[in-house]
Amino acid sequence: MEFANQKHKGNRIVDLTRDNWMLTQDGFDIRTAQAFEGLFTVGSGYLHTRASLEEHFADCPQDSRELRRPANVTAEKFVPVPGRWGTFVPGVFGHHPLLLQEMINLPWFLELVPVVDGERLDLTTSAVAGFRRTLNMKTATLGRELAWQTKSGRTLRVFHERFISGSVTNLSVQRMRIECDQALELTVLGGIDANITTNGFEHFNDIVLAQTAAGVSCRVLTDGRDTIHMEARLAADGASWTYGVAERHGWRQAVVTVRPGEPLMVEKRTVVTTSRDLAPTTPAAVLDRHAGASWDDLHRQHCAHWAAEWDHADIRIEGDDESQIILRSSIYHLLRCHVPGDGRVAICAKGYAGDAYKGHFFWDTEAYLLPFFLYTAPEKARTFIDFRIGTLEEARKIAAGYGYRGARFPWEADAEGRECCCDFQYRDHEIHVTGAVAYGVSHYFSAVGGLDQVSEEAARLAVETARYWMDRIDYRKGEAFPSILGVMGPDEYAPITHNNAYTNRMAAFNLSFAARIGKRGGATDEECAAFAKTAAALPIHRSKRNPNLVLQCEGFEELAEPRFDEFWADRKGCYAARVSQERLYRSKNLKQADVVLLMALFPDEFTDAEVKTAWETYLPVTTHDSSLSAAIHAIVALRLGLFEEAWSFFRKSASIDLDTDHGGAAQGIHIAGAAGNWQVLVLGFAGMRTAAQSEVLRFNPKLPAHWTKLAFPIVWKGTPVGVEMEPGKTKVTNRGSQALDISVAGRTARVAPGESREW
């Protein structure tokens, strides 16, 4: 076997084995290390860890004091380091002096490293071969193997496995196996390291490291007044452990002898608890409770949990193995990110796999993430609604701060619902987030049974947000209709515009929703009538030059041409990194779908001619600098019969986190893009209309020509349904207890409980 520092070997992502459940990294390349750390993140909803290597890297400190500054994240350059730790518990926030509230990167507990003859295994300095790392998405288990030739001439095989338990959600389980072909003595070290800052800032007010009976504990008090308590226990046959501590790092280590044919097995179990926990306990209590369970016992329980998760969410594609595994990657991270039973948080924009967006919650929650959970596990979708309801009072404070009645939801929210956006153009002007929240609430209740089931607190949210819109609307001199002025729509490259079509329609939806259910939320009859009247009057402007063109905003046609050929000729990297913000803001360039998104959400309100005109007008000037853009364009392309374009956009969206050579998930998972990929399959290729768009379950399949089958489960208004589509045939099975009216390609039939129907 030849040994070398495999720094420039290619990395294979898609491993078409084991029924397409594996993501694989063959060979180590320091240039893509962070991308794989993000892509291979494991988690339980409650606890998430990036896939940093157990032995870490030399000269790669994690406690930089270089403060990150507010910037356009799309074009931001991050501090270059070989690897980045990431330990995240959703809801644990602290105050950054420049970035406001941010999710805190907690102490790193994954350390588990062999040392031979004074040499610590390190992929940047050690001679290794046969490096292979796999993420088994079916079981949410991360594995790694390599051969190590030490500087003293020893040869070892090192194997790592780890998972964060799906059944014991604050428990991390690791094991390392070492094999050798000659007897040798080695040191094994594992600990907890609190030498870490978040975006250059120290959030730990107090750190206490201590030795325990079988390991090491770490307790930190954050500047957000949360207490985080970790305890790690290590075990290995024949090992005698000692304790060490230095500079915020505590560890256990043992010197052991390994002989040929007698592999050394080291196991490490770590439990994390916080003062935010809904069911308070201690790490020691959890570790003691499961002390009698073997690795295999814990892993079986974990796998059973994930089997149940996949049972209600997996999409099967036949005829295209690569798309199958790419899509499963998206679904895996969506399932991993949801915090079970906790409506105090949503899912952060980087899927708890990085802190680039500081752990904040955006409009993505309702527009992108909600549908996946709503149609696979509605009880999970409910936590998103609970989060918005729970932060309604903070939204009222935000509205009052701007001088308005009612409630205005923040562009970037923390767990308390506070506005955490540092940049005024987004914070002050992307008010469409408030409409998205109301749309999400309406969508949820429509999908679980109907608007007559809207709760009193949800109705109050609708009323309070409607009151905000009533104050935010202006009537310009000489105009009889209301206008919404000075806004930024989903296209963030048009900063302060008037009557953005998307924003106006979402505001009108919000007002109409409140008019319908407002009395349950404390509105008077007069208010409800005013809501309805204003909603009907809000304009969606068309071009005077072409009545079929829905204008993104007033004056869009008069903006400067973007001159892509001059400033963005090679199309490498995002457009925003090539030109100044000043040029972006005066030019006819879009970051992402805006009018096209409007037409995807409200398909029956626009004619095919209007959709086609919008496509031909806006697509040539859309940069797709946002991961939210490609999926929506794929769905609309399918409506227009543009199958090649739809396929191209689907592949662009589906591969963004797997493109490790160009950053991929280095700063975290593009979790809204992952949800967009699910939408392309279900709302696009399968052609399903949502409950916000149709009273009846409707499909209009448009499968890619090389797919022989597409199958997936959904839940429609409380009824589980199985869907199987093949070229020229669709089969729907009613797995519930109520009969369903189902329409496929315009033909409707009633399907009884337990029965299947083919079209």
Secondary structure, DSSP 4 states (H G I P E B T S, - for coil): ---B--SS-----EE--TTTTEEEEES--GGGHHHHHHHT-EE-SS-EE----TT--TT--B----------GGGPPPPP-S----EE-TT-EEEETTTEEEE--PPB----EEEETTEEP-TTTSEEEEEEEEEETTTTEEEEEEEEE-TTS-EEEEEEEEEE-SSSTTEEEEEEEEEESS-EEEEEEEEEE--B-BTTB--EEEEEEEE-SSEEEEEEEETTS-EEEEEEEEEETT--EEEEEETTEEEEEEEEEEBTTB-EEEEEEEEEEETT-SS---HHHHHHHTTTS-HHHHHHHHHHHHHHHHHTT--EEES-HHHHHHHHHHHHHHHHH--TT-TT----TTTTS--TTTT-B-THIIIIIHHHHHTT-HHHHHHHHHHHHHTHHHHHHHHHHTT-SS----SSB-TT--B----HHHHHH-THHHHHHHHHHHHHHHHHT-GGG--HHHHHHHHHHHHHHHHH-B--TT-SS-B--SB--S-TTS-SBSS-HHHHHHHHHHHHHHHHHGGGGT--HHHHHHHHHHHHH----B-SS-TT-B-SSTTGGGSBP--HHHH-SS--S-GGGTS-HHHHHHBS-BSS-SHHHHHHHSGGGS-HHHHHHHHHHHGGGB---STTHHHHHHHHHHHTT-HHHHHHHHHHHHTTTT-GGGTTTTT---HHHHHHHHHIIIIIIS-PPPTTT-SSEEE-----TT--EEEEEEEETTEEEEEEEETTEEEEEE-SSS-EEEEETTEEEEE-TT-EEE-
